Amino acid sequence: MKQTEPGFIPARSLGALLGLSLERLRQLARQGVIPAAIDGHYPLIPSVQGYLRFLRGSPGRTDGAGAALADAKRREVELRNKRLTSSAVETRDVETFFSDTLSTLRTEVREAMQALDKKTAPLALAAAGAAFDRAKAKVAEAIDNLRNGRDPLDDHDEN
């Protein structure tokens, strides 16, 4: 083959054009990504097109590794999104749930304490009310931590 053969380019020139070493060109040819060289010359257009498909991970790539990698990445992202979506909870919903739950418990405890004697009931009601207020404050702090990207179980008050 002559140097001037139309449509063919010397290996060194193709390597320079694509930014690849001669060894890398040979590897790509062995993998079927680009056509094999003939007398040290590569067919220009099929070589560039094959290399572009390779870079894009196109299914047109002979070894299929690029397409398989792209498919695996796509599946990984989809799975990660499904996990995040299934574990994502609106903080307003959590706040409302805890507020309603604490309110219900407060009412039930208050009703139960009515059965206590007149001397003990007010003390027990005050202690229970304070406990419910502390619980409500802890829930509010946990929600705030969640909203600000912090650990919801992080307790700044503990030593």
N, C-alpha and C positions, 0 to 999 in steps of 0.2 A: 504494500500500500504506500502510496506517495504522500508526502507531507501536505500536499495541496488537495487531497481527495475531498470533494465537497461534502459537507455535513459531518465531517470527522474533525476531532481536535486532539492534539497531542496530550498525553496523560498529564504532563507538567502544567500545561495550560488549563486543563479542566480542573486540576487540583487548585491552581491559583484562583480560578474563577469561583469555585465553590468554597475555597478556604480550607481544603482538605489535603492531607499528606497523600503521597502515592500509595502507601500501605493502606490507608483508610479507603481509598478508591478501590483497591483490590478486594478489601473486605466487603464493601458494599456490592461489588460485582458478584462475589461468591454467594452473598445472601440473596441475590436476585433483585436488589434494589435498583441497580443501574445495569445496563448491558455490559458484557465483558469487553475488554479492550481487544482490538485486532491490530497486531504489530505495533503495540504501544499507543494506539489511537482509540479514542472513544467516540461513538456517535453522539454528537453534541445535543441535539434536541431530546432524544430519549433519555440521555443521561441526566440532563437538567430536570426534565419532567419526573423521572424516577426519584431523584433526590428530593424534589419538592413534595412529592407524595409521601416519601419517607419522613420528612420533617413535619408534615401535617398529621402523620399517623393515619393516613388514608387507607381504607380497605383495599385499595388497588396495590398496596405493597405486598410483594410476593410472600414474605415470611409471616405476615399478619401480626407481628409483634406490636407495631405501632397502633393498629386498630384494637388489638386486645388490651393494650395499656390504656388507651383512651376509653374503652368500654369499662374497664375495671375502675378507672377514676370516676367515670360517670355514675357507676353503681355505688361506689363509696360515698359520693356526695349525696346521692338520693337516700341512702341508708342513714347517713348522718342527719339529713334534714328530717327524715321520718322520726328519728329518735328525739331530736330537738322539739319537733312539733308535738309529739306524744307526751313529752315531759314538760312542755311549756304550760304554765298556768297563769292566768291573769291575776296580778297581785290584788286588784280590787275584789275579785271573787274570793280570794283567800281571806282578805281583811273582813269582808262582809260575813263570811262563814264563821270566823272566830268571834266577831262582834255579836252575831246572833246567838251563837253557842254560849258565850259567856253571859249574855243577858238572860237566856233561858235558865242557865245554872243558878245565877243570882236570884232569880224569882223563886226557883224551887227550894234553894237553901233558905231564903227568907221565910217561905211558907212553912218549911220543916221546923225552923227555929221558933215559930210562933207557939209551938207546943212546949217550949221551955218555960221555966218559971220567970216571973217578971223581973227578977234581979239578974239572972244569967242571960236572958234573951238579948238585951241591948248590947252587952259586952260581946256576945257571940256574933251578933249581926255586924257590929263595927269591925271585928276581926275578919269576918268573911268578906265584908265590903272592901276592906283594905287589900285582902288577898286577890279579889277579883280585879281591883284597880291595878295591882302589880302585874297580874297576868295580861291584862289589856295593854299595859305599857310595853311588856316584853313582846307581844305580838306586833304592836306598832313598830317597835325597833327592828324586829326581824323583817317586816315588810319594807321598811326604809332601807335596810341593808340590801335586800333583794333588788330594789329599784335602783340602787347605786352600785350594783355589781359586786357587792361584798358578800361574805359568807353570812347567810341568815342566822346561823347559830352562834355567831361571834357575839360574845357578851362583854361589853366594855366596862361594865360595873364590877365584874369579879376581879379579885386580886390574886 
